[in-house]
Amino acid sequence: MENNILDCVIVGSGPSGYTAAIYAARADLKPELYTGLEPGGQLTTTTEVENFPGYPNGITGPEMMMDLQKQAERFETKVHYEMITKVEFSKEVGGVHKLWAGEKEILAKTVIISTGATAKYLGLEDEKKYSGGGVSACATCDGFFYRGKDVIVVGAGDTAAEEATYLSKLCNKVTMLVRKDHFRASKAMIHKVNNTPNIEVKFNHELIAIEGENSLVERAVVINNQTQETSKIDVHGIFIAIGHKPNTDVFAGQITLDENGYIITEGKSSKTNLPGVFAAGDVQDHIYRQAITAAGSGCMAAIDAERYLSELE
């Protein structure tokens, strides 16, 4: 198999990778998918998914990813529980792309990158303890569960301001914890925050611990960086909004990335700057970051790959 040139290799799983696999397999590209270290991606850390069409009663993230994988495998996608550790992409139309999973070399005519992005956290042990029980990095994913309740948003940039204003429409009160004495957000977003009555901003405050029972958040422990005094805030949800890091380290120097490390795609397509290399999901989307948009872009990438191969013939 090592000397065979595959039509399509998909790097990364999650909604974008598995959807790309489903479409590529049905187009008879015989895709092979490499899951990476976290099969199923970020959604495997999400307890309930209620905003993905087709699941009227909701579904857990791990269950959904298992369903998508089974569907991809039904059309004979070969799934490898391995991580791509090195790549050498061709710059020529019709060129062969080289990838390595450890010592194993893989040759492919097309590559679909769907390695996603990882939410940044503060690094507190309590964040892991209460993950899925009140700690989240996505307000549009999980905000619904805190309707009418009090929540905290940690962060000072546009992401934090957007999360806070979104949550303010659902929650009783939103408290923003800003580590310094000023926002990093745009003026427009600051104006929105300041003009939303149920958002309270605490400058010079940091989250240092989380308390609760039965793995459910009940209180946030915060410190005032000016006075060094600690206090507790009763809340049900804590949203960490300090950004995401796209999982593109292995592709650096091989493909065009933006200043934050996201893969740049052409127009409304999944095409990268290299022929035969496509990107789908959160690895190229820092705006929407939803399972449904990731799945949609996975579909696009598979169609783009199939058309690329057809044009070579």
C-alpha positions as CSV (number, residue, x, y, z in Angstrom):
1,M,0.0,0.0,0.0
2,E,2.9,2.4,0.8
3,N,3.9,2.6,-2.9
4,N,0.3,3.1,-4.1
5,I,-0.8,6.6,-4.9
6,L,-4.2,7.2,-3.3
7,D,-6.8,9.5,-4.9
8,C,-7.7,11.2,-1.7
9,V,-6.3,11.4,1.8
10,I,-8.2,13.2,4.6
11,V,-6.2,14.5,7.5
12,G,-8.3,14.9,10.6
13,S,-11.7,13.7,11.7
14,G,-14.6,15.7,13.2
15,P,-17.7,16.8,11.2
16,S,-15.6,18.2,8.3
17,G,-13.3,15.2,7.9
18,Y,-16.0,12.6,8.1
19,T,-18.4,14.5,5.8
20,A,-15.5,14.9,3.3
21,A,-15.0,11.2,3.6
22,I,-18.7,10.4,2.9
23,Y,-18.8,12.6,-0.2
24,A,-15.3,11.4,-1.5
25,A,-16.2,7.8,-1.0
26,R,-19.5,8.1,-2.8
27,A,-17.6,9.7,-5.6
28,D,-15.4,6.6,-5.7
29,L,-12.3,8.3,-4.6
30,K,-11.6,5.5,-2.1
31,P,-10.5,8.0,0.6
32,E,-8.3,7.1,3.5
33,L,-8.8,9.2,6.7
34,Y,-6.2,9.8,9.4
35,T,-8.0,10.7,12.7
36,G,-5.1,12.3,14.6
37,L,-4.8,12.2,18.3
38,E,-8.4,13.1,19.0
39,P,-10.7,11.0,16.8
40,G,-13.9,13.0,16.3
41,G,-12.3,16.3,17.1
42,Q,-13.6,18.9,19.5
43,L,-17.2,17.5,19.5
44,T,-16.0,14.5,21.5
45,T,-15.6,16.8,24.5
46,T,-19.1,18.1,24.1
47,T,-21.9,16.5,26.1
48,E,-25.1,17.6,24.4
49,V,-25.4,18.7,20.7
50,E,-28.9,20.2,20.1
51,N,-28.3,22.5,17.2
52,F,-27.3,20.0,14.5
53,P,-30.2,19.3,12.0
54,G,-31.6,15.9,12.1
55,Y,-31.4,15.2,15.8
56,P,-34.7,16.5,17.2
57,N,-33.9,15.2,20.7
58,G,-30.3,16.1,20.6
59,I,-27.3,13.8,20.8
60,T,-24.0,13.6,22.6
61,G,-20.9,14.8,20.7
62,P,-19.1,11.4,20.9
63,E,-22.3,9.6,19.6
64,M,-22.6,12.0,16.7
65,M,-19.0,11.5,15.7
66,M,-19.4,7.7,15.9
67,D,-22.5,8.0,13.6
68,L,-20.5,10.1,11.1
69,Q,-17.6,7.6,11.1
70,K,-19.9,4.6,10.6
71,Q,-21.5,6.4,7.7
72,A,-18.1,7.2,6.1
73,E,-17.0,3.5,6.7
74,R,-20.3,2.3,5.1
75,F,-19.0,3.7,1.8
76,E,-15.7,2.0,2.4
77,T,-13.6,4.9,3.7
78,K,-10.6,3.4,5.4
79,V,-10.0,5.0,8.8
80,H,-6.6,5.0,10.4
81,Y,-6.2,5.9,14.1
82,E,-2.9,7.6,13.4
83,M,-1.5,11.1,13.3
84,I,0.1,12.8,10.3
85,T,3.5,14.0,11.5
86,K,5.1,15.4,8.4
87,V,4.0,16.5,4.9
88,E,5.7,17.4,1.6
89,F,3.1,18.9,-0.7
90,S,3.7,19.2,-4.5
91,K,3.4,22.6,-6.1
92,E,2.6,21.1,-9.5
93,V,-0.8,20.5,-11.0
94,G,-1.2,16.7,-11.0
95,G,1.8,16.4,-8.6
96,V,1.9,13.7,-5.9
97,H,1.7,14.8,-2.3
98,K,3.7,13.0,0.4
99,L,2.5,12.5,4.0
100,W,3.9,10.6,6.8
101,A,2.3,8.9,9.8
102,G,5.4,8.2,11.9
103,E,7.6,6.2,9.5
104,K,4.8,5.2,7.1
105,E,4.9,7.2,3.9
106,I,1.5,8.0,2.2
107,L,1.2,9.2,-1.4
108,A,-1.9,11.1,-2.6
109,K,-3.2,12.9,-5.6
110,T,-5.4,15.1,-3.4
111,V,-5.3,16.0,0.3
112,I,-8.2,17.4,2.4
113,I,-7.0,19.0,5.6
114,S,-9.6,19.0,8.4
115,T,-7.5,19.1,11.5
116,G,-9.7,21.8,13.2
117,A,-8.7,24.3,15.8
118,T,-8.3,23.9,19.6
119,A,-9.9,26.3,22.0
120,K,-7.4,28.1,24.3
121,Y,-8.0,27.6,28.0
122,L,-6.5,29.3,31.0
123,G,-4.7,26.1,32.2
124,L,-6.6,25.7,35.4
125,E,-7.1,22.1,36.6
126,D,-10.7,23.1,37.4
127,E,-11.4,23.7,33.7
128,K,-10.9,20.0,33.0
129,K,-12.9,19.0,36.1
130,Y,-16.0,21.0,35.1
131,S,-15.7,20.6,31.3
132,G,-19.2,19.7,30.1
133,G,-20.6,20.7,33.5
134,G,-20.5,24.4,33.2
135,V,-17.2,25.2,31.5
136,S,-17.4,25.9,27.8
137,A,-15.5,27.7,25.0
138,C,-18.5,28.2,22.7
139,A,-21.5,30.3,23.6
140,T,-23.4,29.5,20.4
141,C,-22.9,25.8,21.1
142,D,-23.8,25.8,24.8
143,G,-25.5,29.1,25.7
144,F,-29.0,27.6,25.4
145,F,-28.3,25.4,28.5
146,Y,-27.9,28.5,30.7
147,R,-31.1,30.3,29.7
148,G,-32.2,32.5,32.6
149,K,-29.1,31.8,34.6
150,D,-26.0,33.8,35.6
151,V,-22.8,33.2,33.6
152,I,-19.2,34.5,33.3
153,V,-17.2,35.2,30.2
154,V,-13.4,35.3,30.5
155,G,-11.6,37.4,27.9
156,A,-11.0,40.9,26.6
157,G,-11.1,40.7,22.8
158,D,-13.8,40.6,20.1
159,T,-14.5,36.9,20.7
160,A,-15.2,37.6,24.4
161,A,-17.4,40.6,23.6
162,E,-19.4,38.6,21.0
163,E,-19.9,35.7,23.4
164,A,-21.0,38.1,26.2
165,T,-23.5,39.9,24.0
166,Y,-24.9,36.6,22.6
167,L,-25.3,35.2,26.1
168,S,-26.9,38.4,27.4
169,K,-30.0,37.6,25.3
170,L,-30.3,34.2,26.9
171,C,-29.0,34.6,30.4
172,N,-30.1,36.6,33.5
173,K,-26.7,38.2,34.0
174,V,-23.3,38.0,32.2
175,T,-20.2,39.0,34.1
176,M,-17.1,39.6,32.0
177,L,-13.7,39.1,33.6
178,V,-11.0,41.2,31.9
179,R,-7.5,40.6,33.2
180,K,-6.2,44.1,32.4
181,D,-7.8,47.6,32.8
182,H,-9.0,47.7,29.2
183,F,-10.6,45.7,26.4
184,R,-8.7,44.5,23.4
185,A,-12.0,44.4,21.4
186,S,-13.0,46.7,18.6
187,K,-14.8,50.0,19.4
188,A,-18.0,48.6,18.0
189,M,-18.0,45.6,20.2
190,I,-17.0,47.6,23.3
191,H,-20.0,49.9,22.5
192,K,-22.3,46.8,22.4
193,V,-21.0,45.5,25.7
194,N,-21.3,48.9,27.4
195,N,-24.9,49.3,26.1
196,T,-26.1,45.9,27.2
197,P,-27.7,46.4,30.7
198,N,-27.3,42.8,32.0
199,I,-23.5,42.7,31.2
200,E,-21.2,43.7,34.0
201,V,-17.5,44.1,33.2
202,K,-14.9,43.5,36.0
203,F,-11.6,44.9,34.9
204,N,-8.4,43.8,36.5
205,H,-10.1,40.5,37.5
206,E,-8.9,36.9,36.8
207,L,-10.5,33.6,37.2
208,I,-8.3,31.5,39.6
209,A,-10.6,28.6,40.6
210,I,-14.0,27.0,40.0
211,E,-16.2,25.4,42.7
212,G,-19.2,23.1,42.5
213,E,-20.7,19.8,43.3
214,N,-21.3,16.6,41.2
215,S,-19.0,18.1,38.4
216,L,-21.5,21.1,38.0
217,V,-20.3,24.6,38.3
218,E,-21.7,26.6,41.2
219,R,-19.2,29.4,41.9
220,A,-16.2,31.2,40.3
221,V,-13.3,32.3,42.4
222,V,-11.7,35.5,41.1
223,I,-8.9,37.7,42.1
224,N,-8.6,41.5,41.8
225,N,-5.1,42.1,40.3
226,Q,-4.9,45.5,41.9
227,T,-5.8,44.7,45.5
228,Q,-5.0,41.0,45.4
229,E,-8.4,40.3,47.1
230,T,-10.2,37.2,46.2
231,S,-14.0,36.9,45.9
232,K,-16.6,34.4,44.8
233,I,-19.4,34.8,42.2
234,D,-22.3,32.4,42.1
235,V,-22.7,31.2,38.5
236,H,-23.8,28.2,36.5
237,G,-21.7,28.6,33.4
238,I,-18.2,29.9,32.7
239,F,-17.3,30.6,29.1
240,I,-13.6,30.9,28.3
241,A,-13.2,33.2,25.3
242,I,-9.5,33.8,24.8
243,G,-9.3,32.5,21.3
244,H,-8.5,29.3,19.3
245,K,-5.3,27.9,17.9
246,P,-5.7,26.2,14.5
247,N,-4.0,22.8,14.3
248,T,-1.7,23.7,11.4
249,D,1.8,23.3,12.9
250,V,2.6,20.3,10.7
251,F,1.6,22.3,7.5
252,A,3.6,25.5,8.4
253,G,6.0,26.4,5.5
254,Q,4.1,24.1,3.1
255,I,0.9,26.1,2.7
256,T,-0.3,29.7,3.0
257,L,-1.6,30.5,6.5
258,D,-2.9,33.8,7.8
259,E,-1.3,35.7,10.7
260,N,-3.1,33.5,13.3
261,G,-2.2,30.2,11.6
262,Y,-5.5,29.5,9.8
263,I,-5.3,28.0,6.3
264,I,-6.3,30.5,3.7
265,T,-8.8,29.2,1.1
266,E,-9.8,30.8,-2.3
267,G,-13.1,32.6,-2.4
268,K,-16.0,30.4,-1.6
269,S,-14.1,27.2,-2.3
270,S,-12.0,24.9,-0.2
271,K,-8.9,25.4,-2.5
272,T,-5.6,26.3,-0.9
273,N,-2.7,27.9,-2.7
274,L,-1.5,24.4,-3.7
275,P,-3.1,22.4,-6.5
276,G,-4.8,19.3,-5.1
277,V,-4.7,20.4,-1.5
278,F,-8.0,21.5,0.1
279,A,-9.0,22.7,3.6
280,A,-12.3,22.3,5.5
281,G,-13.8,23.0,8.9
282,D,-12.3,25.1,11.7
283,V,-8.8,24.8,10.4
284,Q,-9.8,27.5,7.8
285,D,-12.9,29.0,9.6
286,H,-12.3,31.4,12.5
287,I,-15.7,33.0,12.2
288,Y,-18.5,30.4,12.5
289,R,-16.8,27.4,14.1
290,Q,-19.9,25.2,14.2
291,A,-20.4,21.5,13.5
292,I,-22.9,22.2,10.7
293,T,-20.6,24.7,8.9
294,A,-17.7,22.4,9.3
295,A,-19.7,19.5,7.8
296,G,-20.8,21.8,4.9
297,S,-17.2,22.7,4.1
298,G,-16.2,19.1,4.2
299,C,-18.7,18.4,1.5
300,M,-17.3,21.3,-0.5
301,A,-13.7,20.0,-0.1
302,A,-14.7,16.5,-1.4
303,I,-16.5,18.0,-4.4
304,D,-13.5,20.3,-5.1
305,A,-11.2,17.3,-4.9
306,E,-13.3,15.2,-7.2
307,R,-13.5,18.0,-9.8
308,Y,-9.7,18.5,-9.6
309,L,-9.1,14.8,-10.3
310,S,-11.7,14.9,-13.1
311,E,-9.9,17.8,-14.8
312,L,-6.6,15.9,-14.6
313,E,-8.2,13.2,-16.7
